[in-house]
Every structure is written in C-alpha cells, then in structure tokens.
Amino acid sequence: MSFAVPANISTSGLSLLAALFSAAGFAVGVLNVVLNLVSCAVLRGATELGVLSMDQLHALTVMSMKLRTQAAGIGLVFFVLDCLLAGLLIWKIRTTA
C-alpha cells in the first residue's frame, strides 16, 4: 500500500512542525490547568472580597469552565496533528531506509 506524499518534504521540516504542534498543545494544556484553578479560586475565596455579587461569581465560574472545555478541544486538535506528523515521519523514514 502506498500513499502519495510529496518527495520534497524534508524530515527536519516535518519534525520541526511536529515539535511546534507539541509545544502548542502543551501551552493549551497549561492554559486548561490555569482556567481550572481560576474557577476553583473564584468559588473558594472571592466571596470574601465583596466586589462581585454571588450571581456574578457563579457566572464567572461557568464562563471559566466553558473556556476550559474549549481549550481542551483545541488541545486535542494539536495533539492529533502532532500524532499525524509523527506517524508521517515514521512512515517516511521507513520507506526511505
């Protein structure tokens, strides 16, 4: 079984692109953790400040949770692209050897 992959794609360029997608996925994962911590901090300690009402605090928490869900989806996209590029690199190296 053979696939049509352009011959002018270098393995160093593909590995750099895979590393870029991996770093972007890591950054989105860190953002996901931060958003999770924000929602916990808002629920636990922000009532003592008295700046926001309880309804506003709940709305802020829900927004943080929704953003966390969106960030997880974006992180999965970067993970899939990284896996596809890694598979393409493995396939390209095996077919040229």
Backbone as a ProteinNet text record, in pm:
[ID]
protein_1_A
[PRIMARY]
MSFAVPANISTSGLSLLAALFSAAGFAVGVLNVVLNLVSCAVLRGATELGVLSMDQLHALTVMSMKLRTQAAGIGLVFFVLDCLLAGLLIWKIRTTA
[TERTIARY]
83.7	0	89.6	66.6	149.6	61	111.5	42.2	122.8	55.8	124.7	167.1	293.3	349.9	450.2	442.6	539.6	682.3	767.8	905.6	990.2	947.7	1030.4	1010.5	926.6	909.8	1027.4	1102.1	1218	1174.3	1247.7	1214.5	1244.7	1343.6	1373	1260.8	1203.6	1090.9	968.6	944.3	830.3	850.3	972.1	997	986.8	1027.3	1012.9	865.3	787.7	644.7	577	618.2	562.9	599.1	721	761	681.1	651.7	571.8	429.5	368.2	234.6	235.7	341.9	352.5	364.6	444.9	459.3	329.1	258.4	130.1	28.8	28	-60.8	-27.8	102	143.5	97.6	110.6	68.7	-82.2	-157.4	-303	-336.8	-260.2	-281	-254.3	-150.9	-121.7	-234.8	-285.4	-399.1	-521.1	-539.3	-650.4	-639.6	-520.5	-499.4	-523	-475.1	-494.2	-642.9	-717.3	-861.1	-931.7	-884.7	-942.3	-912.8	-791.9	-756.6	-832.4	-857.6	-933.2	-1073.7	-1137.4	-1274	-1276.5	-1176.6	-1170	-1144.6	-1055.9	-1024.5	-1143.8	-1217.8	-1334.5	-1438.7	-1459.1	-1560.1	-1518.8	-1389.6	-1346.3	-1326.4	-1254.4	-1212.6	-1261.4	-1325.9	-1363.2	-1484.3	-1557.3	-1673.7	-1630.7	-1511.4	-1461.2	-1428.4	-1399.4	-1364.4	-1485.2	-1600.3	-1720.9	-1736.1	-1650.8	-1657	-1767.8	-1780.3	-1880	-1992.3	-2109.9	-2222.9	-2210	-2292.9	-2287.8	-2325	-2422.1	-2459.5	-2344.6	-2273.1	-2158.7	-2046.6	-2025.7	-1922.8	-1958.1	-2084	-2126.5	-2114.2	-2148.6	-2134.5	-1987.9	-1899.7	-1756.5	-1703.2	-1752	-1710.5	-1758.8	-1883.7	-1937.6	-1861.9	-1829.2	-1752.9	-1613.2	-1551.8	-1420.2	-1427.5	-1532.2	-1548.5	-1573.7	-1652.2	-1676.8	-1549	-1470	-1342	-1247.1	-1252.1	-1167.6	-1205.8	-1335.1	-1381	-1334.9	-1344.1	-1297.3	-1145.9	-1071.6	-926.7	-889.1	-965.5	-938	-958.9	-1062.2	-1085.1	-974.2	-928.4	-818.1	-690.6	-667.6	-550.6	-555.2	-674.1	-687.8	-656.3	-693.5	-660.7	-509.9	-439.3	-293.4	-232.4	-289.2	-238.9	-255.8	-371.6	-396.3	-300	-279.2	-185.4	-43.4	-5.3	127	140.8	37.5	42	47	-30.5	-27.2	109.6	169	302.6	407	395.1	488.5	473.3	349.7	326.9	381.3	363.3	417.8	569.6	630.3	776.7	824.3	757.6	796.2	779.4	668.3	642.9	746.5	780.9	876.3	1015.6	1054.7	1186.1	1191.8	1084.7	1082.9	1083.7	1019.1	1014.5	1142.5	1218.9	1345.2	1461.7	1446.8	1559.4	1568.5
-115.5	0	123.7	213.5	333.6	456.6	559.6	686.6	790	888.1	993.4	1103.3	1103.2	1206.7	1282.4	1414.5	1490.4	1459	1437.9	1396.9	1511.3	1635.1	1747.4	1787.3	1715.9	1744	1682.4	1766.4	1714.6	1666.1	1569.3	1516.1	1618.9	1704.7	1806.1	1909.4	1944.6	2037.9	1977.7	1849.3	1781.9	1767.1	1735	1718.8	1853.2	1960.4	2092.5	2130.2	2098.4	2125.3	2041.7	1915.5	1829.5	1884.3	1933.3	1991.8	2118.2	2195.4	2315.9	2282.5	2182.2	2140.6	2083.2	2012.8	1957.8	2070.4	2171.6	2285.2	2363.5	2379.3	2449.6	2370.8	2239.1	2155.7	2163.9	2170.6	2185.4	2319.4	2425.8	2558.9	2562.9	2499.4	2494.6	2411.3	2305.9	2226	2306.2	2388.4	2474.4	2575.1	2631.2	2722.7	2652.9	2527.3	2449.1	2434.7	2408.2	2395.2	2528.7	2637.4	2769.9	2804.5	2773.6	2800.8	2717.9	2596.7	2513.8	2573.6	2623.4	2685.3	2815.2	2889.2	3013.8	2985.8	2885.1	2855.4	2810.3	2734.8	2692	2810.8	2901	3017.3	3110.6	3126	3213.2	3155.4	3025.1	2964.8	2964	2953	2937.8	3070.7	3165	3280.1	3415.7	3424.2	3555.9	3614.8	3535.1	3590	3682.4	3662.1	3745.8	3886.8	3904.2	4036.3	4128.8	4077.1	4156.5	4247.1	4231	4316.2	4270.4	4140	4084	4018.6	4021.7	3954.2	3803.4	3729	3582.9	3536.5	3603	3567	3592.9	3702.7	3733.1	3632.3	3588.3	3487.1	3354.4	3317.3	3193.5	3204.7	3320.2	3341.2	3335.3	3392.6	3388.4	3245.3	3168.1	3028.4	2946.8	2966.9	2893.9	2930.8	3059.6	3102	3037.6	3029.8	2967.1	2818.9	2752.2	2609.8	2590	2678.1	2667.5	2693.8	2791.8	2817.8	2698.7	2633.8	2516.4	2403.5	2387.2	2285	2316.6	2442.7	2484	2463.4	2495.7	2478	2330.7	2244.6	2101	2052.7	2102.3	2065.6	2114.6	2236	2290	2211.1	2174.2	2091.8	1956.8	1898.7	1771.1	1785.3	1897.3	1920.6	1924.2	1996	2000	1862.3	1784.8	1650.6	1560.9	1568.9	1487.2	1526.3	1656.3	1699.6	1652.8	1658.6	1610.7	1461	1383.9	1239.1	1207.1	1279.4	1256.5	1287.6	1396.5	1429.9	1329.2	1281.8	1180	1051.3	1012.7	895.1	913.2	1032.1	1060.6	1055.1	1105.8	1098.6	954.3	874.1	733.4	662.8	688.3	625.3	668.5	797.1	848.2	790.9	778.7	723.7	575.7	504.3	360.3	333	418.9	397.1	440.3	531.5	573.2	486.5	410.7	328.3	198.3
0	0	0	-90.8	-97.5	-99	-36	-30.3	-105	-159.6	-233.9	-137.2	-101.5	-16.8	-100.3	-101.6	-180	-139.1	-236.6	-208.1	-155.8	-178	-136.2	9.8	83.7	226.5	301.1	370.8	444.4	581.5	631.7	763.6	872.3	851.1	953	960.5	846.1	847.1	913	885.6	949	1099.6	1140.4	1284	1356.1	1290	1349.4	1362.4	1260.6	1265.9	1373.9	1387.1	1492.7	1631.3	1646.3	1775	1804.4	1701.1	1717.9	1764.1	1700.1	1740.3	1881.5	1916.5	2051	2154.1	2124.1	2215.8	2227.9	2117.6	2122	2204.1	2189.4	2269.8	2417.5	2449.3	2588.2	2644.3	2565.2	2610.5	2634.9	2548	2567.3	2690.8	2716.8	2838	2964.5	2961.1	3076.1	3095.3	2985.5	2993.2	3053.2	3017.7	3070.6	3222.4	3271.2	3415	3484.8	3425	3483.9	3492.2	3386.2	3388.7	3495.3	3516.2	3622.7	3759.8	3777.9	3905.4	3927.7	3820.4	3833	3883.2	3826	3869.6	4015.6	4057.9	4198.4	4291.2	4249.5	4332.3	4344.5	4234.9	4238.8	4333.8	4326.2	4413.3	4560.3	4585.9	4723.9	4795.9	4733.3	4811.8	4766.3	4653.5	4603.4	4673.9	4747.5	4818.6	4932.1	4982.5	5091.4	5045.7	4917.3	4867.9	4864.1	4831.1	4829.7	4708.8	4610.3	4492.1	4398.5	4382.1	4291.5	4370.3	4311.9	4376	4353.9	4423.2	4412.3	4272	4209.5	4072.2	3975.3	3994.7	3909.1	3928.6	4051	4077.5	4010.4	4017.1	3951.9	3800.1	3745.3	3600.7	3559.2	3639.7	3610.2	3615.8	3710.6	3721.8	3603.2	3563.1	3447.7	3321.8	3305	3188	3186.9	3304.4	3314	3278.8	3322.5	3289.9	3139.9	3079.5	2935.7	2856.7	2900.1	2833.5	2847.8	2963.8	2986.3	2890.9	2866.4	2773.1	2631	2592.6	2459.8	2446.7	2552	2549	2537.5	2601.6	2591.1	2447.8	2381.6	2241.3	2150.6	2173.5	2093.4	2118.7	2244.6	2276.6	2207.2	2196.5	2125.4	1976.9	1917.9	1776.7	1757.3	1845.5	1835.4	1858.8	1950.7	1977.1	1854.9	1790.8	1671.2	1559.6	1538.7	1434.9	1465.8	1593	1632.5	1607.1	1639.8	1615.7	1466.6	1387	1242.4	1182.8	1227	1176.9	1223.1	1347.2	1395.3	1314	1284.9	1201.8	1061	1005	871.7	872.5	978.4	989.6	998.2	1079.3	1091.2	958.4	891.8	762.3	658.4	657.3	559.7	584.6	708.8	739.9	705.3	730.2	699.4	549.8	472.2	327.2	258	317.7	255.4	297.8	405	452.3	376.7
[MASK]
+++++++++++++++++++++++++++++++++++++++++++++++++++++++++++++++++++++++++++++++++++++++++++++++++

